[in-house]
C-alpha cells in the first residue's frame, strides 16, 4: 500500500481521526503546561476553595483553592509520562523476549520465557505496585516500574505469537538457507513484519497505562504531592462530591476522554494496518 493511499485511508478512518484529535488535545495541554498554566498549582487560596466554574476559574477550584484546569493540565504531564515510559519498558524488554522465544520454539529458553510471563501475569500492576512501594515507598517512579513490569509479558506474548507464524514463511526459509542466523533473521525479517501489531498494542497499553497510573494515584501509590495527578484529584474529591461535584467530574472526564481517544486511535490503526478489516468495511 503506497504512502498516498495510506494517508487517504487514514483521513477517512473516523475512529483514527477522532481518537487522534482527542489524544492531541491532552498531549497539547501537557506540553503547554510546561510554559504556561492559568494559575500556579502549588499556590493555595483557601478563601476561594471549592468555587464552581467561573471566568476566573473555568473548571472551578478544589478544596485548597487551586485551579482545577491548571491541575488537569499539569496532571496530564504525569499521566502521559508514566504511561509512555511504562510502554517503552514493556516494549524494550518484551519484544526481544518474544523474538527469542519464537526463534527457539519448543526449547528450554522458550519454556522459561513463557512461564516467566505467566508468573508476571499472575500479579496485576496494582499488586506489583503495592509490593514495590512496600519496599521503596510510593512515587511516580515506582508506578512506572510496576506498570512497565506488567507490560513486558503483554508484548512478549504478542511478539512471540506473531513471529511464530512468520518463521514458516518462504522468505524466512530462504534466509536460513542463505546462512543467516536466528538473531539476524529476527531483526531483519521478523521484527519489521510485526511492527504494525506492536504499534497498535502500544497505543492500547498507553491508554491502559494512564488508567493504571490514575488507579495507583487514587490509592496513594502514584505521584506524591505537590505533583498533581488525575487519580489523586479523584481521591481528594470523593468526600466532597455531594457539594462540590465539579472536583470529580472534570478530572474524571479528562481520564475518560484521554483513554477513549487512545482506544479509538488504536482501533483505527488496527483497521488501517490490517487489509482484511479494510476490505470488510468497504
DAZIKA-V580145 format. One record per backbone hydrogen bond with DSSP energy under -0.5 kcal/mol. CO is the residue of the C=O (numbers start at 1). NH is the residue of the N-H. E is the energy in kcal/mol with one decimal. If there is no record, write none. Layout:
co=CO nh=NH e=E
co=CO nh=NH e=E
This chain:
co=2 nh=6 e=-2.3
co=3 nh=7 e=-2.3
co=4 nh=8 e=-2.3
co=5 nh=9 e=-2.5
co=6 nh=10 e=-2.1
co=7 nh=11 e=-2.4
co=8 nh=12 e=-1.3
co=10 nh=13 e=-1.0
co=12 nh=14 e=-0.9
co=13 nh=17 e=-2.4
co=14 nh=18 e=-2.6
co=15 nh=19 e=-2.5
co=16 nh=20 e=-2.5
co=17 nh=21 e=-2.2
co=18 nh=22 e=-2.5
co=19 nh=23 e=-2.4
co=20 nh=24 e=-2.5
co=21 nh=25 e=-1.7
co=22 nh=26 e=-1.4
co=23 nh=27 e=-2.4
co=24 nh=28 e=-2.9
co=25 nh=29 e=-2.1
co=26 nh=30 e=-2.1
co=27 nh=31 e=-2.3
co=28 nh=32 e=-2.8
co=29 nh=33 e=-1.8
co=31 nh=34 e=-1.2
co=32 nh=35 e=-1.7
co=32 nh=36 e=-2.8
co=40 nh=43 e=-1.2
co=42 nh=44 e=-0.5
co=45 nh=48 e=-1.9
co=46 nh=49 e=-1.6
co=48 nh=51 e=-0.9
co=51 nh=61 e=-2.1
co=57 nh=54 e=-2.7
co=57 nh=60 e=-1.8
co=60 nh=68 e=-2.3
co=62 nh=50 e=-2.9
co=62 nh=65 e=-1.7
co=64 nh=45 e=-2.3
co=66 nh=62 e=-1.8
co=67 nh=71 e=-2.0
co=68 nh=72 e=-2.7
co=69 nh=73 e=-2.3
co=70 nh=74 e=-2.5
co=71 nh=75 e=-2.7
co=72 nh=76 e=-1.8
co=73 nh=77 e=-0.8
co=74 nh=77 e=-0.7
co=74 nh=78 e=-1.1
co=75 nh=79 e=-2.4
co=76 nh=80 e=-2.6
co=77 nh=81 e=-2.5
co=78 nh=82 e=-2.5
co=79 nh=83 e=-2.3
co=80 nh=84 e=-2.8
co=81 nh=85 e=-2.4
co=82 nh=86 e=-2.2
co=83 nh=87 e=-2.2
co=84 nh=88 e=-2.4
co=85 nh=89 e=-2.5
co=86 nh=90 e=-2.4
co=87 nh=91 e=-3.0
co=88 nh=92 e=-3.2
co=89 nh=93 e=-1.8
co=90 nh=94 e=-2.5
co=91 nh=95 e=-1.9
co=93 nh=97 e=-1.5
co=94 nh=98 e=-2.6
co=95 nh=99 e=-2.6
co=96 nh=100 e=-2.5
co=97 nh=101 e=-2.5
co=98 nh=102 e=-2.2
co=99 nh=103 e=-2.3
co=100 nh=104 e=-1.4
co=102 nh=105 e=-1.2
co=104 nh=107 e=-2.4
co=104 nh=110 e=-0.6
co=107 nh=111 e=-2.0
co=108 nh=112 e=-2.6
co=109 nh=113 e=-2.4
co=110 nh=114 e=-2.4
co=111 nh=115 e=-2.3
co=112 nh=116 e=-2.1
co=113 nh=117 e=-1.9
co=114 nh=118 e=-2.1
co=115 nh=119 e=-1.9
co=116 nh=120 e=-2.0
co=117 nh=121 e=-2.5
co=118 nh=122 e=-1.1
co=120 nh=123 e=-1.8
co=122 nh=124 e=-0.6
co=124 nh=128 e=-2.4
co=125 nh=129 e=-2.5
co=126 nh=130 e=-2.1
co=127 nh=131 e=-2.1
co=128 nh=132 e=-2.4
co=129 nh=133 e=-3.1
co=130 nh=134 e=-1.7
co=131 nh=135 e=-0.7
co=132 nh=135 e=-0.9
co=132 nh=136 e=-3.2
co=133 nh=137 e=-1.6
co=139 nh=143 e=-1.6
co=140 nh=144 e=-2.3
co=141 nh=145 e=-2.2
co=142 nh=146 e=-2.4
co=143 nh=147 e=-2.6
co=144 nh=148 e=-2.9
co=145 nh=149 e=-2.5
co=146 nh=150 e=-1.7
co=147 nh=151 e=-1.4
co=148 nh=152 e=-1.1
co=149 nh=152 e=-0.5
co=149 nh=153 e=-0.7
co=150 nh=154 e=-0.6
co=151 nh=155 e=-2.0
co=152 nh=156 e=-2.3
co=153 nh=157 e=-2.5
co=154 nh=158 e=-1.9
co=155 nh=159 e=-2.6
co=156 nh=160 e=-2.5
co=157 nh=161 e=-2.6
co=158 nh=162 e=-2.3
co=159 nh=163 e=-2.7
co=160 nh=164 e=-2.3
co=161 nh=165 e=-0.9
co=162 nh=166 e=-0.9
co=163 nh=167 e=-1.7
co=165 nh=168 e=-0.7
co=166 nh=169 e=-1.7
co=169 nh=173 e=-2.1
co=170 nh=174 e=-2.6
co=171 nh=175 e=-1.6
co=172 nh=176 e=-2.1
co=173 nh=177 e=-2.2
co=174 nh=178 e=-1.9
co=175 nh=180 e=-2.2
co=176 nh=179 e=-1.3
co=181 nh=185 e=-2.4
co=182 nh=186 e=-2.4
co=183 nh=187 e=-2.1
co=184 nh=188 e=-2.8
co=185 nh=189 e=-2.5
co=185 nh=190 e=-2.0
co=186 nh=191 e=-3.0
co=189 nh=193 e=-0.5
co=190 nh=193 e=-0.7
co=190 nh=194 e=-0.7
co=191 nh=194 e=-1.2
co=191 nh=195 e=-0.7
co=194 nh=198 e=-2.0
co=195 nh=199 e=-2.4
co=196 nh=200 e=-2.0
co=197 nh=201 e=-2.6
co=198 nh=202 e=-2.6
co=199 nh=203 e=-1.9
co=200 nh=204 e=-1.9
co=201 nh=205 e=-3.0
co=202 nh=206 e=-1.8
co=203 nh=207 e=-1.8
co=204 nh=208 e=-2.2
co=205 nh=209 e=-2.2
co=206 nh=210 e=-1.8
co=207 nh=211 e=-1.9
co=208 nh=212 e=-2.7
co=209 nh=213 e=-2.6
co=210 nh=214 e=-2.2
co=211 nh=215 e=-2.4
co=212 nh=216 e=-2.7
co=213 nh=217 e=-2.5
co=214 nh=218 e=-2.1
co=215 nh=219 e=-1.5
co=216 nh=221 e=-3.5
co=216 nh=222 e=-0.8
co=217 nh=220 e=-1.2
co=221 nh=139 e=-1.0
co=224 nh=227 e=-1.8
co=229 nh=233 e=-2.2
co=230 nh=234 e=-1.8
co=231 nh=235 e=-2.0
co=232 nh=236 e=-2.7
co=233 nh=237 e=-1.2
co=234 nh=238 e=-0.8
co=235 nh=238 e=-0.7
co=237 nh=240 e=-1.6
co=237 nh=241 e=-0.6
co=240 nh=243 e=-0.9
co=240 nh=244 e=-2.1
co=244 nh=247 e=-1.7
co=245 nh=248 e=-1.4
co=245 nh=249 e=-2.5
co=246 nh=250 e=-1.6
co=248 nh=252 e=-1.7
co=249 nh=253 e=-2.6
co=250 nh=254 e=-2.0
co=251 nh=255 e=-2.1
co=252 nh=256 e=-2.6
co=253 nh=257 e=-3.0
co=254 nh=258 e=-2.0
co=255 nh=259 e=-2.5
co=256 nh=260 e=-2.6
co=257 nh=261 e=-2.5
co=258 nh=262 e=-2.3
co=259 nh=263 e=-2.5
co=260 nh=264 e=-2.6
co=261 nh=265 e=-2.3
co=262 nh=266 e=-2.5
co=263 nh=267 e=-2.5
co=264 nh=268 e=-2.5
co=265 nh=269 e=-2.6
co=266 nh=270 e=-2.2
co=267 nh=271 e=-2.0
co=268 nh=272 e=-2.2
co=269 nh=273 e=-2.5
co=270 nh=274 e=-1.5
co=273 nh=275 e=-0.8
co=274 nh=278 e=-1.8
co=275 nh=279 e=-2.2
co=276 nh=280 e=-2.0
co=277 nh=281 e=-1.6
co=279 nh=282 e=-1.0
